[in-house]
Amino acid sequence: MSLHPLLKFDISELSIAERIQLAEDLWDSILEQQEELPLSSRQQQELDQRLENYKKNPTTGSSWKEVKKRLRFS
């Protein structure tokens, strides 16, 4: 039994499709309030550095299409 204290029901009683939908709904609710998720100073530095690198060399890197292709063949 996996009774979740906040939901007050046994999650395992849900179908797989319902559990997937629940996970998606939870994730969407987090994304809607992402400004409440503070970044650590290290995370902010990393993002700033990546943005700076992109601004200096916007044509470097790989497109999402290229990345997906590499992942499928690895």
PDB file of N, CA, C, O and CB in Angstrom:
ATOM      1  N   MET A   1       0.845  -1.180   0.000  1.00  0.00           N
ATOM      2  CA  MET A   1       0.000   0.000   0.000  1.00  0.00           C
ATOM      3  C   MET A   1       0.887   1.238   0.000  1.00  0.00           C
ATOM      4  O   MET A   1       1.832   1.321   0.785  1.00  0.00           O
ATOM      5  CB  MET A   1      -0.960   0.001   1.220  1.00  0.00           C
ATOM      6  N   SER A   2       0.599   2.189  -0.860  1.00  0.00           N
ATOM      7  CA  SER A   2       1.391   3.420  -0.927  1.00  0.00           C
ATOM      8  C   SER A   2       0.481   4.628  -0.729  1.00  0.00           C
ATOM      9  O   SER A   2       0.348   5.478  -1.610  1.00  0.00           O
ATOM     10  CB  SER A   2       2.142   3.521  -2.283  1.00  0.00           C
ATOM     11  N   LEU A   3      -0.131   4.684   0.430  1.00  0.00           N
ATOM     12  CA  LEU A   3      -1.018   5.795   0.754  1.00  0.00           C
ATOM     13  C   LEU A   3      -0.196   7.069   0.870  1.00  0.00           C
ATOM     14  O   LEU A   3       0.731   7.150   1.677  1.00  0.00           O
ATOM     15  CB  LEU A   3      -1.801   5.523   2.067  1.00  0.00           C
ATOM     16  N   HIS A   4      -0.532   8.036   0.080  1.00  0.00           N
ATOM     17  CA  HIS A   4       0.183   9.309   0.117  1.00  0.00           C
ATOM     18  C   HIS A   4      -0.530  10.221   1.098  1.00  0.00           C
ATOM     19  O   HIS A   4      -1.732  10.448   0.961  1.00  0.00           O
ATOM     20  CB  HIS A   4       0.267   9.964  -1.301  1.00  0.00           C
ATOM     21  N   PRO A   5       0.185  10.752   2.089  1.00  0.00           N
ATOM     22  CA  PRO A   5      -0.479  11.534   3.131  1.00  0.00           C
ATOM     23  C   PRO A   5      -1.184  12.788   2.633  1.00  0.00           C
ATOM     24  O   PRO A   5      -2.171  13.213   3.232  1.00  0.00           O
ATOM     25  CB  PRO A   5       0.512  11.922   4.156  1.00  0.00           C
ATOM     26  N   LEU A   6      -0.711  13.376   1.574  1.00  0.00           N
ATOM     27  CA  LEU A   6      -1.362  14.578   1.054  1.00  0.00           C
ATOM     28  C   LEU A   6      -2.559  14.253   0.178  1.00  0.00           C
ATOM     29  O   LEU A   6      -3.525  15.015   0.138  1.00  0.00           O
ATOM     30  CB  LEU A   6      -0.372  15.407   0.271  1.00  0.00           C
ATOM     31  N   LEU A   7      -2.504  13.140  -0.515  1.00  0.00           N
ATOM     32  CA  LEU A   7      -3.583  12.794  -1.431  1.00  0.00           C
ATOM     33  C   LEU A   7      -4.676  11.977  -0.768  1.00  0.00           C
ATOM     34  O   LEU A   7      -5.802  11.941  -1.264  1.00  0.00           O
ATOM     35  CB  LEU A   7      -3.036  12.038  -2.603  1.00  0.00           C
ATOM     36  N   LYS A   8      -4.373  11.327   0.332  1.00  0.00           N
ATOM     37  CA  LYS A   8      -5.345  10.560   1.103  1.00  0.00           C
ATOM     38  C   LYS A   8      -5.939   9.377   0.343  1.00  0.00           C
ATOM     39  O   LYS A   8      -7.076   8.981   0.597  1.00  0.00           O
ATOM     40  CB  LYS A   8      -6.448  11.462   1.546  1.00  0.00           C
ATOM     41  N   PHE A   9      -5.178   8.821  -0.577  1.00  0.00           N
ATOM     42  CA  PHE A   9      -5.630   7.605  -1.248  1.00  0.00           C
ATOM     43  C   PHE A   9      -4.411   6.805  -1.683  1.00  0.00           C
ATOM     44  O   PHE A   9      -3.298   7.326  -1.758  1.00  0.00           O
ATOM     45  CB  PHE A   9      -6.540   7.938  -2.468  1.00  0.00           C
ATOM     46  N   ASP A  10      -4.641   5.558  -1.960  1.00  0.00           N
ATOM     47  CA  ASP A  10      -3.579   4.646  -2.365  1.00  0.00           C
ATOM     48  C   ASP A  10      -3.289   4.851  -3.850  1.00  0.00           C
ATOM     49  O   ASP A  10      -4.105   4.510  -4.706  1.00  0.00           O
ATOM     50  CB  ASP A  10      -3.970   3.168  -2.073  1.00  0.00           C
ATOM     51  N   ILE A  11      -2.137   5.400  -4.139  1.00  0.00           N
ATOM     52  CA  ILE A  11      -1.765   5.709  -5.524  1.00  0.00           C
ATOM     53  C   ILE A  11      -1.770   4.459  -6.395  1.00  0.00           C
ATOM     54  O   ILE A  11      -2.091   4.531  -7.581  1.00  0.00           O
ATOM     55  CB  ILE A  11      -0.387   6.367  -5.571  1.00  0.00           C
ATOM     56  N   SER A  12      -1.419   3.323  -5.820  1.00  0.00           N
ATOM     57  CA  SER A  12      -1.360   2.092  -6.619  1.00  0.00           C
ATOM     58  C   SER A  12      -2.737   1.648  -7.102  1.00  0.00           C
ATOM     59  O   SER A  12      -2.832   0.779  -7.969  1.00  0.00           O
ATOM     60  CB  SER A  12      -0.723   0.975  -5.808  1.00  0.00           C
ATOM     61  N   GLU A  13      -3.801   2.227  -6.557  1.00  0.00           N
ATOM     62  CA  GLU A  13      -5.145   1.907  -7.041  1.00  0.00           C
ATOM     63  C   GLU A  13      -5.455   2.599  -8.370  1.00  0.00           C
ATOM     64  O   GLU A  13      -6.410   2.233  -9.054  1.00  0.00           O
ATOM     65  CB  GLU A  13      -6.185   2.306  -5.996  1.00  0.00           C
ATOM     66  N   LEU A  14      -4.664   3.579  -8.728  1.00  0.00           N
ATOM     67  CA  LEU A  14      -4.845   4.258 -10.010  1.00  0.00           C
ATOM     68  C   LEU A  14      -4.286   3.388 -11.128  1.00  0.00           C
ATOM     69  O   LEU A  14      -3.358   2.606 -10.919  1.00  0.00           O
ATOM     70  CB  LEU A  14      -4.158   5.650 -10.005  1.00  0.00           C
ATOM     71  N   SER A  15      -4.855   3.533 -12.298  1.00  0.00           N
ATOM     72  CA  SER A  15      -4.293   2.830 -13.461  1.00  0.00           C
ATOM     73  C   SER A  15      -2.963   3.490 -13.820  1.00  0.00           C
ATOM     74  O   SER A  15      -2.660   4.590 -13.357  1.00  0.00           O
ATOM     75  CB  SER A  15      -5.288   2.858 -14.688  1.00  0.00           C
ATOM     76  N   ILE A  16      -2.195   2.826 -14.627  1.00  0.00           N
ATOM     77  CA  ILE A  16      -0.916   3.400 -15.057  1.00  0.00           C
ATOM     78  C   ILE A  16      -1.152   4.713 -15.778  1.00  0.00           C
ATOM     79  O   ILE A  16      -0.424   5.681 -15.556  1.00  0.00           O
ATOM     80  CB  ILE A  16      -0.150   2.419 -15.970  1.00  0.00           C
ATOM     81  N   ALA A  17      -2.154   4.760 -16.631  1.00  0.00           N
ATOM     82  CA  ALA A  17      -2.455   5.998 -17.359  1.00  0.00           C
ATOM     83  C   ALA A  17      -2.812   7.122 -16.386  1.00  0.00           C
ATOM     84  O   ALA A  17      -2.406   8.268 -16.580  1.00  0.00           O
ATOM     85  CB  ALA A  17      -3.612   5.772 -18.360  1.00  0.00           C
ATOM     86  N   GLU A  18      -3.567   6.792 -15.346  1.00  0.00           N
ATOM     87  CA  GLU A  18      -3.943   7.812 -14.357  1.00  0.00           C
ATOM     88  C   GLU A  18      -2.732   8.296 -13.562  1.00  0.00           C
ATOM     89  O   GLU A  18      -2.630   9.481 -13.245  1.00  0.00           O
ATOM     90  CB  GLU A  18      -5.004   7.258 -13.399  1.00  0.00           C
ATOM     91  N   ARG A  19      -1.816   7.386 -13.242  1.00  0.00           N
ATOM     92  CA  ARG A  19      -0.602   7.783 -12.517  1.00  0.00           C
ATOM     93  C   ARG A  19       0.289   8.659 -13.389  1.00  0.00           C
ATOM     94  O   ARG A  19       0.893   9.616 -12.904  1.00  0.00           O
ATOM     95  CB  ARG A  19       0.177   6.542 -12.047  1.00  0.00           C
ATOM     96  N   ILE A  20       0.371   8.330 -14.671  1.00  0.00           N
ATOM     97  CA  ILE A  20       1.149   9.164 -15.595  1.00  0.00           C
ATOM     98  C   ILE A  20       0.531  10.547 -15.675  1.00  0.00           C
ATOM     99  O   ILE A  20       1.240  11.553 -15.638  1.00  0.00           O
ATOM    100  CB  ILE A  20       1.219   8.521 -17.004  1.00  0.00           C
ATOM    101  N   GLN A  21      -0.791  10.600 -15.784  1.00  0.00           N
ATOM    102  CA  GLN A  21      -1.478  11.891 -15.839  1.00  0.00           C
ATOM    103  C   GLN A  21      -1.252  12.682 -14.555  1.00  0.00           C
ATOM    104  O   GLN A  21      -1.053  13.896 -14.603  1.00  0.00           O
ATOM    105  CB  GLN A  21      -2.981  11.689 -16.077  1.00  0.00           C
ATOM    106  N   LEU A  22      -1.281  12.009 -13.415  1.00  0.00           N
ATOM    107  CA  LEU A  22      -1.029  12.670 -12.138  1.00  0.00           C
ATOM    108  C   LEU A  22       0.378  13.260 -12.108  1.00  0.00           C
ATOM    109  O   LEU A  22       0.570  14.395 -11.672  1.00  0.00           O
ATOM    110  CB  LEU A  22      -1.219  11.682 -10.973  1.00  0.00           C
ATOM    111  N   ALA A  23       1.354  12.495 -12.569  1.00  0.00           N
ATOM    112  CA  ALA A  23       2.735  12.985 -12.608  1.00  0.00           C
ATOM    113  C   ALA A  23       2.848  14.200 -13.528  1.00  0.00           C
ATOM    114  O   ALA A  23       3.515  15.177 -13.189  1.00  0.00           O
ATOM    115  CB  ALA A  23       3.695  11.869 -13.078  1.00  0.00           C
ATOM    116  N   GLU A  24       2.200  14.140 -14.686  1.00  0.00           N
ATOM    117  CA  GLU A  24       2.220  15.270 -15.615  1.00  0.00           C
ATOM    118  C   GLU A  24       1.555  16.500 -14.998  1.00  0.00           C
ATOM    119  O   GLU A  24       2.047  17.620 -15.139  1.00  0.00           O
ATOM    120  CB  GLU A  24       1.519  14.894 -16.928  1.00  0.00           C
ATOM    121  N   ASP A  25       0.446  16.284 -14.322  1.00  0.00           N
ATOM    122  CA  ASP A  25      -0.256  17.396 -13.681  1.00  0.00           C
ATOM    123  C   ASP A  25       0.593  18.024 -12.581  1.00  0.00           C
ATOM    124  O   ASP A  25       0.633  19.247 -12.444  1.00  0.00           O
ATOM    125  CB  ASP A  25      -1.591  16.921 -13.105  1.00  0.00           C
ATOM    126  N   LEU A  26       1.270  17.187 -11.798  1.00  0.00           N
ATOM    127  CA  LEU A  26       2.156  17.709 -10.762  1.00  0.00           C
ATOM    128  C   LEU A  26       3.281  18.544 -11.372  1.00  0.00           C
ATOM    129  O   LEU A  26       3.584  19.641 -10.903  1.00  0.00           O
ATOM    130  CB  LEU A  26       2.741  16.560  -9.933  1.00  0.00           C
ATOM    131  N   TRP A  27       3.894  18.002 -12.428  1.00  0.00           N
ATOM    132  CA  TRP A  27       4.992  18.721 -13.073  1.00  0.00           C
ATOM    133  C   TRP A  27       4.497  20.043 -13.650  1.00  0.00           C
ATOM    134  O   TRP A  27       5.166  21.065 -13.498  1.00  0.00           O
ATOM    135  CB  TRP A  27       5.627  17.858 -14.180  1.00  0.00           C
ATOM    136  N   ASP A  28       3.352  20.044 -14.303  1.00  0.00           N
ATOM    137  CA  ASP A  28       2.787  21.278 -14.860  1.00  0.00           C
ATOM    138  C   ASP A  28       2.531  22.305 -13.770  1.00  0.00           C
ATOM    139  O   ASP A  28       2.749  23.498 -13.978  1.00  0.00           O
ATOM    140  CB  ASP A  28       1.487  20.983 -15.614  1.00  0.00           C
ATOM    141  N   SER A  29       2.066  21.849 -12.601  1.00  0.00           N
ATOM    142  CA  SER A  29       1.800  22.792 -11.519  1.00  0.00           C
ATOM    143  C   SER A  29       3.092  23.413 -10.997  1.00  0.00           C
ATOM    144  O   SER A  29       3.095  24.563 -10.556  1.00  0.00           O
ATOM    145  CB  SER A  29       1.054  22.096 -10.381  1.00  0.00           C
ATOM    146  N   ILE A  30       4.183  22.663 -11.045  1.00  0.00           N
ATOM    147  CA  ILE A  30       5.483  23.206 -10.644  1.00  0.00           C
ATOM    148  C   ILE A  30       5.954  24.231 -11.663  1.00  0.00           C
ATOM    149  O   ILE A  30       6.447  25.296 -11.291  1.00  0.00           O
ATOM    150  CB  ILE A  30       6.530  22.078 -10.492  1.00  0.00           C
ATOM    151  N   LEU A  31       5.806  23.918 -12.946  1.00  0.00           N
ATOM    152  CA  LEU A  31       6.239  24.842 -13.995  1.00  0.00           C
ATOM    153  C   LEU A  31       5.494  26.167 -13.937  1.00  0.00           C
ATOM    154  O   LEU A  31       6.053  27.218 -14.250  1.00  0.00           O
ATOM    155  CB  LEU A  31       6.048  24.210 -15.359  1.00  0.00           C
ATOM    156  N   GLU A  32       4.225  26.110 -13.532  1.00  0.00           N
ATOM    157  CA  GLU A  32       3.427  27.329 -13.434  1.00  0.00           C
ATOM    158  C   GLU A  32       3.941  28.260 -12.334  1.00  0.00           C
ATOM    159  O   GLU A  32       3.648  29.456 -12.347  1.00  0.00           O
ATOM    160  CB  GLU A  32       1.969  26.978 -13.174  1.00  0.00           C
ATOM    161  N   GLN A  33       4.697  27.720 -11.395  1.00  0.00           N
ATOM    162  CA  GLN A  33       5.206  28.515 -10.284  1.00  0.00           C
ATOM    163  C   GLN A  33       6.727  28.443 -10.202  1.00  0.00           C
ATOM    164  O   GLN A  33       7.297  28.512  -9.113  1.00  0.00           O
ATOM    165  CB  GLN A  33       4.589  28.044  -8.972  1.00  0.00           C
ATOM    166  N   GLN A  34       7.379  28.306 -11.347  1.00  0.00           N
ATOM    167  CA  GLN A  34       8.814  28.098 -11.337  1.00  0.00           C
ATOM    168  C   GLN A  34       9.605  29.272 -10.774  1.00  0.00           C
ATOM    169  O   GLN A  34      10.752  29.095 -10.362  1.00  0.00           O
ATOM    170  CB  GLN A  34       9.278  27.811 -12.714  1.00  0.00           C
ATOM    171  N   GLU A  35       9.018  30.470 -10.746  1.00  0.00           N
ATOM    172  CA  GLU A  35       9.716  31.610 -10.167  1.00  0.00           C
ATOM    173  C   GLU A  35       9.942  31.420  -8.663  1.00  0.00           C
ATOM    174  O   GLU A  35      10.774  32.106  -8.069  1.00  0.00           O
ATOM    175  CB  GLU A  35       8.928  32.895 -10.423  1.00  0.00           C
ATOM    176  N   GLU A  36       9.207  30.498  -8.056  1.00  0.00           N
ATOM    177  CA  GLU A  36       9.366  30.203  -6.639  1.00  0.00           C
ATOM    178  C   GLU A  36      10.503  29.217  -6.378  1.00  0.00           C
ATOM    179  O   GLU A  36      10.812  28.925  -5.223  1.00  0.00           O
ATOM    180  CB  GLU A  36       8.072  29.654  -6.080  1.00  0.00           C
ATOM    181  N   LEU A  37      11.128  28.701  -7.435  1.00  0.00           N
ATOM    182  CA  LEU A  37      12.240  27.772  -7.293  1.00  0.00           C
ATOM    183  C   LEU A  37      13.551  28.534  -7.461  1.00  0.00           C
ATOM    184  O   LEU A  37      14.021  28.710  -8.585  1.00  0.00           O
ATOM    185  CB  LEU A  37      12.135  26.615  -8.325  1.00  0.00           C
ATOM    186  N   PRO A  38      14.139  28.980  -6.374  1.00  0.00           N
ATOM    187  CA  PRO A  38      15.363  29.775  -6.493  1.00  0.00           C
ATOM    188  C   PRO A  38      16.540  28.926  -6.985  1.00  0.00           C
ATOM    189  O   PRO A  38      16.646  27.737  -6.682  1.00  0.00           O
ATOM    190  CB  PRO A  38      15.709  30.416  -5.145  1.00  0.00           C
ATOM    191  N   LEU A  39      17.406  29.568  -7.742  1.00  0.00           N
ATOM    192  CA  LEU A  39      18.633  28.921  -8.193  1.00  0.00           C
ATOM    193  C   LEU A  39      19.717  29.163  -7.164  1.00  0.00           C
ATOM    194  O   LEU A  39      19.749  30.204  -6.508  1.00  0.00           O
ATOM    195  CB  LEU A  39      19.069  29.443  -9.588  1.00  0.00           C
ATOM    196  N   SER A  40      20.597  28.196  -7.031  1.00  0.00           N
ATOM    197  CA  SER A  40      21.766  28.422  -6.181  1.00  0.00           C
ATOM    198  C   SER A  40      22.693  29.380  -6.934  1.00  0.00           C
ATOM    199  O   SER A  40      22.548  29.565  -8.142  1.00  0.00           O
ATOM    200  CB  SER A  40      22.502  27.062  -5.822  1.00  0.00           C
ATOM    201  N   SER A  41      23.618  29.970  -6.238  1.00  0.00           N
ATOM    202  CA  SER A  41      24.552  30.885  -6.911  1.00  0.00           C
ATOM    203  C   SER A  41      25.362  30.132  -7.962  1.00  0.00           C
ATOM    204  O   SER A  41      25.684  30.691  -9.011  1.00  0.00           O
ATOM    205  CB  SER A  41      25.501  31.558  -5.883  1.00  0.00           C
ATOM    206  N   ARG A  42      25.691  28.876  -7.693  1.00  0.00           N
ATOM    207  CA  ARG A  42      26.447  28.065  -8.668  1.00  0.00           C
ATOM    208  C   ARG A  42      25.609  27.806  -9.921  1.00  0.00           C
ATOM    209  O   ARG A  42      26.126  27.876 -11.036  1.00  0.00           O
ATOM    210  CB  ARG A  42      26.884  26.718  -8.034  1.00  0.00           C
ATOM    211  N   GLN A  43      24.333  27.510  -9.744  1.00  0.00           N
ATOM    212  CA  GLN A  43      23.455  27.294 -10.898  1.00  0.00           C
ATOM    213  C   GLN A  43      23.326  28.573 -11.719  1.00  0.00           C
ATOM    214  O   GLN A  43      23.367  28.529 -12.949  1.00  0.00           O
ATOM    215  CB  GLN A  43      22.062  26.813 -10.439  1.00  0.00           C
ATOM    216  N   GLN A  44      23.170  29.708 -11.048  1.00  0.00           N
ATOM    217  CA  GLN A  44      23.052  30.984 -11.747  1.00  0.00           C
ATOM    218  C   GLN A  44      24.330  31.303 -12.516  1.00  0.00           C
ATOM    219  O   GLN A  44      24.273  31.790 -13.645  1.00  0.00           O
ATOM    220  CB  GLN A  44      22.734  32.110 -10.757  1.00  0.00           C
ATOM    221  N   GLN A  45      25.480  31.032 -11.908  1.00  0.00           N
ATOM    222  CA  GLN A  45      26.761  31.250 -12.590  1.00  0.00           C
ATOM    223  C   GLN A  45      26.865  30.384 -13.840  1.00  0.00           C
ATOM    224  O   GLN A  45      27.314  30.844 -14.890  1.00  0.00           O
ATOM    225  CB  GLN A  45      27.936  30.949 -11.642  1.00  0.00           C
ATOM    226  N   GLU A  46      26.450  29.142 -13.719  1.00  0.00           N
ATOM    227  CA  GLU A  46      26.505  28.224 -14.865  1.00  0.00           C
ATOM    228  C   GLU A  46      25.609  28.715 -16.000  1.00  0.00           C
ATOM    229  O   GLU A  46      26.018  28.714 -17.161  1.00  0.00           O
ATOM    230  CB  GLU A  46      26.086  26.801 -14.439  1.00  0.00           C
ATOM    231  N   LEU A  47      24.398  29.131 -15.667  1.00  0.00           N
ATOM    232  CA  LEU A  47      23.491  29.644 -16.697  1.00  0.00           C
ATOM    233  C   LEU A  47      24.030  30.915 -17.337  1.00  0.00           C
ATOM    234  O   LEU A  47      23.951  31.084 -18.554  1.00  0.00           O
ATOM    235  CB  LEU A  47      22.114  29.909 -16.103  1.00  0.00           C
ATOM    236  N   ASP A  48      24.575  31.807 -16.522  1.00  0.00           N
ATOM    237  CA  ASP A  48      25.165  33.038 -17.052  1.00  0.00           C
ATOM    238  C   ASP A  48      26.318  32.730 -18.000  1.00  0.00           C
ATOM    239  O   ASP A  48      26.446  33.354 -19.053  1.00  0.00           O
ATOM    240  CB  ASP A  48      25.652  33.933 -15.907  1.00  0.00           C
ATOM    241  N   GLN A  49      27.158  31.762 -17.622  1.00  0.00           N
ATOM    242  CA  GLN A  49      28.296  31.383 -18.459  1.00  0.00           C
ATOM    243  C   GLN A  49      27.823  30.774 -19.777  1.00  0.00           C
ATOM    244  O   GLN A  49      28.373  31.080 -20.835  1.00  0.00           O
ATOM    245  CB  GLN A  49      29.203  30.392 -17.715  1.00  0.00           C
ATOM    246  N   ARG A  50      26.825  29.929 -19.718  1.00  0.00           N
ATOM    247  CA  ARG A  50      26.300  29.315 -20.945  1.00  0.00           C
ATOM    248  C   ARG A  50      25.685  30.367 -21.868  1.00  0.00           C
ATOM    249  O   ARG A  50      25.856  30.309 -23.086  1.00  0.00           O
ATOM    250  CB  ARG A  50      25.251  28.240 -20.602  1.00  0.00           C
ATOM    251  N   LEU A  51      24.972  31.324 -21.284  1.00  0.00           N
ATOM    252  CA  LEU A  51      24.387  32.392 -22.087  1.00  0.00           C
ATOM    253  C   LEU A  51      25.476  33.242 -22.729  1.00  0.00           C
ATOM    254  O   LEU A  51      25.373  33.606 -23.900  1.00  0.00           O
ATOM    255  CB  LEU A  51      23.466  33.266 -21.230  1.00  0.00           C
ATOM    256  N   GLU A  52      26.504  33.556 -21.977  1.00  0.00           N
ATOM    257  CA  GLU A  52      27.626  34.339 -22.508  1.00  0.00           C
ATOM    258  C   GLU A  52      28.313  33.586 -23.643  1.00  0.00           C
ATOM    259  O   GLU A  52      28.629  34.178 -24.675  1.00  0.00           O
ATOM    260  CB  GLU A  52      28.643  34.661 -21.391  1.00  0.00           C
ATOM    261  N   ASN A  53      28.544  32.296 -23.464  1.00  0.00           N
ATOM    262  CA  ASN A  53      29.150  31.481 -24.522  1.00  0.00           C
ATOM    263  C   ASN A  53      28.285  31.478 -25.778  1.00  0.00           C
ATOM    264  O   ASN A  53      28.798  31.567 -26.894  1.00  0.00           O
ATOM    265  CB  ASN A  53      29.369  30.043 -24.033  1.00  0.00           C
ATOM    266  N   TYR A  54      26.972  31.376 -25.590  1.00  0.00           N
ATOM    267  CA  TYR A  54      26.064  31.393 -26.728  1.00  0.00           C
ATOM    268  C   TYR A  54      26.114  32.736 -27.452  1.00  0.00           C
ATOM    269  O   TYR A  54      26.130  32.778 -28.682  1.00  0.00           O
ATOM    270  CB  TYR A  54      24.638  31.092 -26.273  1.00  0.00           C
ATOM    271  N   LYS A  55      26.139  33.824 -26.700  1.00  0.00           N
ATOM    272  CA  LYS A  55      26.182  35.153 -27.313  1.00  0.00           C
ATOM    273  C   LYS A  55      27.464  35.354 -28.115  1.00  0.00           C
ATOM    274  O   LYS A  55      27.449  36.010 -29.156  1.00  0.00           O
ATOM    275  CB  LYS A  55      26.062  36.238 -26.241  1.00  0.00           C
ATOM    276  N   LYS A  56      28.560  34.799 -27.639  1.00  0.00           N
ATOM    277  CA  LYS A  56      29.847  34.926 -28.338  1.00  0.00           C
ATOM    278  C   LYS A  56      29.891  34.043 -29.590  1.00  0.00           C
ATOM    279  O   LYS A  56      30.489  34.423 -30.596  1.00  0.00           O
ATOM    280  CB  LYS A  56      31.006  34.555 -27.393  1.00  0.00           C
ATOM    281  N   ASN A  57      29.269  32.880 -29.528  1.00  0.00           N
ATOM    282  CA  ASN A  57      29.327  31.907 -30.628  1.00  0.00           C
ATOM    283  C   ASN A  57      27.965  31.259 -30.838  1.00  0.00           C
ATOM    284  O   ASN A  57      27.789  30.085 -30.512  1.00  0.00           O
ATOM    285  CB  ASN A  57      30.393  30.823 -30.344  1.00  0.00           C
ATOM    286  N   PRO A  58      27.007  31.991 -31.371  1.00  0.00           N
ATOM    287  CA  PRO A  58      25.649  31.447 -31.483  1.00  0.00           C
ATOM    288  C   PRO A  58      25.512  30.264 -32.449  1.00  0.00           C
ATOM    289  O   PRO A  58      24.508  29.553 -32.408  1.00  0.00           O
ATOM    290  CB  PRO A  58      24.722  32.533 -31.917  1.00  0.00           C
ATOM    291  N   THR A  59      26.484  30.050 -33.298  1.00  0.00           N
ATOM    292  CA  THR A  59      26.375  28.941 -34.252  1.00  0.00           C
ATOM    293  C   THR A  59      27.033  27.663 -33.760  1.00  0.00           C
ATOM    294  O   THR A  59      26.941  26.632 -34.426  1.00  0.00           O
ATOM    295  CB  THR A  59      26.985  29.336 -35.567  1.00  0.00           C
ATOM    296  N   THR A  60      27.700  27.706 -32.603  1.00  0.00           N
ATOM    297  CA  THR A  60      28.308  26.483 -32.075  1.00  0.00           C
ATOM    298  C   THR A  60      27.241  25.666 -31.361  1.00  0.00           C
ATOM    299  O   THR A  60      26.162  26.167 -31.046  1.00  0.00           O
ATOM    300  CB  THR A  60      29.489  26.812 -31.111  1.00  0.00           C
ATOM    301  N   GLY A  61      27.553  24.432 -31.116  1.00  0.00           N
ATOM    302  CA  GLY A  61      26.591  23.565 -30.446  1.00  0.00           C
ATOM    303  C   GLY A  61      25.816  22.752 -31.457  1.00  0.00           C
ATOM    304  O   GLY A  61      26.133  22.747 -32.647  1.00  0.00           O
ATOM    305  N   SER A  62      24.802  22.069 -30.977  1.00  0.00           N
ATOM    306  CA  SER A  62      24.011  21.178 -31.812  1.00  0.00           C
ATOM    307  C   SER A  62      22.542  21.530 -31.702  1.00  0.00           C
ATOM    308  O   SER A  62      22.073  21.989 -30.660  1.00  0.00           O
ATOM    309  CB  SER A  62      24.243  19.715 -31.420  1.00  0.00           C
ATOM    310  N   SER A  63      21.833  21.312 -32.775  1.00  0.00           N
ATOM    311  CA  SER A  63      20.381  21.500 -32.737  1.00  0.00           C
ATOM    312  C   SER A  63      19.769  20.324 -31.985  1.00  0.00           C
ATOM    313  O   SER A  63      20.399  19.279 -31.823  1.00  0.00           O
ATOM    314  CB  SER A  63      19.780  21.620 -34.186  1.00  0.00           C
ATOM    315  N   TRP A  64      18.535  20.507 -31.529  1.00  0.00           N
ATOM    316  CA  TRP A  64      17.836  19.435 -30.843  1.00  0.00           C
ATOM    317  C   TRP A  64      17.687  18.226 -31.758  1.00  0.00           C
ATOM    318  O   TRP A  64      17.789  17.085 -31.307  1.00  0.00           O
ATOM    319  CB  TRP A  64      16.465  19.911 -30.358  1.00  0.00           C
ATOM    320  N   LYS A  65      17.448  18.472 -33.034  1.00  0.00           N
ATOM    321  CA  LYS A  65      17.324  17.380 -34.010  1.00  0.00           C
ATOM    322  C   LYS A  65      18.621  16.562 -34.058  1.00  0.00           C
ATOM    323  O   LYS A  65      18.574  15.332 -34.080  1.00  0.00           O
ATOM    324  CB  LYS A  65      16.987  17.943 -35.423  1.00  0.00           C
ATOM    325  N   GLU A  66      19.773  17.235 -34.075  1.00  0.00           N
ATOM    326  CA  GLU A  66      21.059  16.544 -34.108  1.00  0.00           C
ATOM    327  C   GLU A  66      21.301  15.751 -32.822  1.00  0.00           C
ATOM    328  O   GLU A  66      21.794  14.624 -32.863  1.00  0.00           O
ATOM    329  CB  GLU A  66      22.192  17.550 -34.325  1.00  0.00           C
ATOM    330  N   VAL A  67      20.957  16.337 -31.709  1.00  0.00           N
ATOM    331  CA  VAL A  67      21.139  15.654 -30.425  1.00  0.00           C
ATOM    332  C   VAL A  67      20.306  14.388 -30.364  1.00  0.00           C
ATOM    333  O   VAL A  67      20.801  13.335 -29.962  1.00  0.00           O
ATOM    334  CB  VAL A  67      20.770  16.581 -29.263  1.00  0.00           C
ATOM    335  N   LYS A  68      19.033  14.485 -30.765  1.00  0.00           N
ATOM    336  CA  LYS A  68      18.157  13.307 -30.768  1.00  0.00           C
ATOM    337  C   LYS A  68      18.735  12.213 -31.655  1.00  0.00           C
ATOM    338  O   LYS A  68      18.716  11.035 -31.298  1.00  0.00           O
ATOM    339  CB  LYS A  68      16.741  13.682 -31.246  1.00  0.00           C
ATOM    340  N   LYS A  69      19.246  12.612 -32.806  1.00  0.00           N
ATOM    341  CA  LYS A  69      19.813  11.625 -33.737  1.00  0.00           C
ATOM    342  C   LYS A  69      21.011  10.920 -33.098  1.00  0.00           C
ATOM    343  O   LYS A  69      21.139   9.700 -33.202  1.00  0.00           O
ATOM    344  CB  LYS A  69      20.237  12.307 -35.066  1.00  0.00           C
ATOM    345  N   ARG A  70      21.883  11.678 -32.442  1.00  0.00           N
ATOM    346  CA  ARG A  70      23.046  11.075 -31.777  1.00  0.00           C
ATOM    347  C   ARG A  70      22.605  10.131 -30.657  1.00  0.00           C
ATOM    348  O   ARG A  70      23.190   9.062 -30.484  1.00  0.00           O
ATOM    349  CB  ARG A  70      23.972  12.172 -31.211  1.00  0.00           C
ATOM    350  N   LEU A  71      21.588  10.514 -29.901  1.00  0.00           N
ATOM    351  CA  LEU A  71      21.117   9.692 -28.802  1.00  0.00           C
ATOM    352  C   LEU A  71      20.532   8.371 -29.296  1.00  0.00           C
ATOM    353  O   LEU A  71      20.682   7.336 -28.647  1.00  0.00           O
ATOM    354  CB  LEU A  71      20.083  10.450 -27.991  1.00  0.00           C
ATOM    355  N   ARG A  72      19.874   8.412 -30.431  1.00  0.00           N
ATOM    356  CA  ARG A  72      19.276   7.182 -30.968  1.00  0.00           C
ATOM    357  C   ARG A  72      20.320   6.188 -31.438  1.00  0.00           C
ATOM    358  O   ARG A  72      20.074   4.981 -31.442  1.00  0.00           O
ATOM    359  CB  ARG A  72      18.344   7.511 -32.114  1.00  0.00           C
ATOM    360  N   PHE A  73      21.479   6.680 -31.832  1.00  0.00           N
ATOM    361  CA  PHE A  73      22.517   5.797 -32.364  1.00  0.00           C
ATOM    362  C   PHE A  73      23.610   5.498 -31.355  1.00  0.00           C
ATOM    363  O   PHE A  73      24.617   4.888 -31.712  1.00  0.00           O
ATOM    364  CB  PHE A  73      23.127   6.406 -33.594  1.00  0.00           C
ATOM    365  N   SER A  74      23.442   5.910 -30.103  1.00  0.00           N
ATOM    366  CA  SER A  74      24.471   5.595 -29.115  1.00  0.00           C
ATOM    367  C   SER A  74      24.131   4.360 -28.347  1.00  0.00           C
ATOM    368  O   SER A  74      24.892   3.949 -27.471  1.00  0.00           O
ATOM    369  CB  SER A  74      24.668   6.740 -28.166  1.00  0.00           C
TER     370      SER A  74
END
